[in-house]
Amino acid sequence: MAEPTQYEELARQLSAIGAVKRDLGRILPSDCPSGSVAVLTLLGRHGDMRMSKLAELLAVDMSVTSRHVAHVADRGWIERCPDPTDKRSRILRLTDPGRDRLDELSRRAAGLLAERLSDWTDDDVGRLIHLMTRLRESFGDCRSAPRLPQAVSAAESVAHQTTRTPA
């Protein structure tokens, strides 16, 4: 097990990830704020879903989710179809223009990462991906985890940034 000072440094480094997320946010087109990117990304990754499921995945309340969904629907990037099992509900679905927008956003993010990490080896990038995946898996569903006072600020900083840009 690592020393407490190592965990303290890890918490500081995780807080600093916000700078990386902000740089990724700066490359977003003006008509596609980070909340819209999150909606497109989650629909692209998980497929069609109800707004309640999207709110759960975004870890925000329904009013915030509704605003994000309205923004992307107004631009034709998603459609809201009647749910065949419950006519009061809607199923959110990416449209072809939405998939095109998501592809563009992915290219932009990958391009920025490739530029900033150009001096990293393929093994370094692979190791980072592996370790970040392992870190996320260690936390499981962060929305339902008990809150520890000493870890709240770092965890909230990372979680807050995570819902704002493509994952």
N, C-alpha and C positions, 0 to 999 in steps of 0.2 A: 504494500500500500504506500502511496506517495506521502510525503511530508505535508503538514498543514500549509507551509509557506508555498508549496507548489500549487495547491488548490487555490490559495489566495491569488497567486499570479495568473492562474488559469481564469479565474473570475474577472480579473482586470483585462486580460486579453479578449475574453468573450465580450466584454463591454465595448472594447475598441473595434469589434466587428461592425459596429454602427457606421464607422467611417467608410468601410467597404460597401455597406448597403447604401449609404448616401451617394457614393460615386456611381453605383449601379442605377440609382434613382435619377441621377442627372442625365442619363442617356435616354430617358423615356420621352416619347413624343409628347407635345403639349396637350394633345387631345386624349392622352391615355395616362392618367395618374396612377399611382401605385396601387390603390384599391381596385381599380379596373384590371390592372395586370394580375393581381391576385385572383380575381374572379375567373379571368380567362385561363390562367395557369391551372387552377383547380379543376375547372371543367375539362380542360385538355388532358389532365392527368387521370381524373376519376370518371369522366364521362357524364352523361345526363344525370341530373339530380334535382331534388326539391330545394327550395330556398332554405328550408330549415336545416338540411344537411350542409348546404354551403355555409350558412352562418356558423354551424358547429366547426367546420373545417377552418374557417377564417378566425374562429375564436373571438367573434364580435357579436353584438346583439342584432336582432332582426332589422331594426331601423337603419343601422349602418349598412348591413347587407343589402337592404332594399335600395338605398341610395346608390351603392356600387352597381347593383344589377340594373337599375334604371339608366345609369350612365352608359353602360355597354349595350343595353337593348336599344337605346335611342340612336346609337351609331350603327346598329345592324349587326353587331358582333355576336350577339346571342339572340335566341328566340325563347319566348315563354309559351309553352304548349300546354293545353289542358292535360291533367293527369288522368289517365283512363280509369284508375282505381278510385279517384276522389276528385270529382269535377270542381270542387272548391279550390283545389291546389293546382299549382303550375309546375311543370318540369322545365328546367333550364337546359338549353342545348346550344352548343357552339354552332354558328353558321359558317359557311365557307369563308366569308370575309373575316370572321372571328378567328378561324384557323390561320388564315393568312397573316393577320395581325399578330397572333401568338408566335408564329414562325419568325416574323420580323423581330419581335421582341427577344426571342431566344437567340437569334443571330447577333443582335446588338450586345446582349449580355455576354455571349461567348466571345465576341470580338474584343470587348473591353477586358475580360479576364485573360484572353490570349495576349493582349498587349501588355497588361500589367504583370503577368507572370511569365513573360518571354524568357527570362533568365532561369526559370525553374525547369528541371528535367521532367520528362514524362513520369518517371518514378515518384518524384516529389509531388506532382499533382495527383497521381493515383493514391499515394499515401494519405494526402490531405482528404481526399474524397472518402477513403476508407475510414479514417479516424473521425471525420465529421458524421458519417453515417453511424458509426459505432456510438458516438456521443449521443446522437438523437435517439438511438435505440435504447440506450441506458436510461434515458429520461422517460421513455414510453410516451403516454398521452400527457403532455405537460399541463394541459388544462385542468386535469383532475388531481394532480400531484399536491401533496400537502405543502404549505408555504413555510419556509424556514426564514426567519427574520434576517439573518446575516447574508442570505443569498438572494433576497428579493430584488435589490437594485440591479444587480448584474443580470439576473434572469429576466426581469421585466424589460430591461433595455434591449436584450437580444430578442425576446418574444415580440416586443412592440415593433421592432424593425422587420421581423420575419413576415408579418402580415402585410407589409407595405410593398414588397417587391417580389418578383418571381422567385419561386423556390427551386 
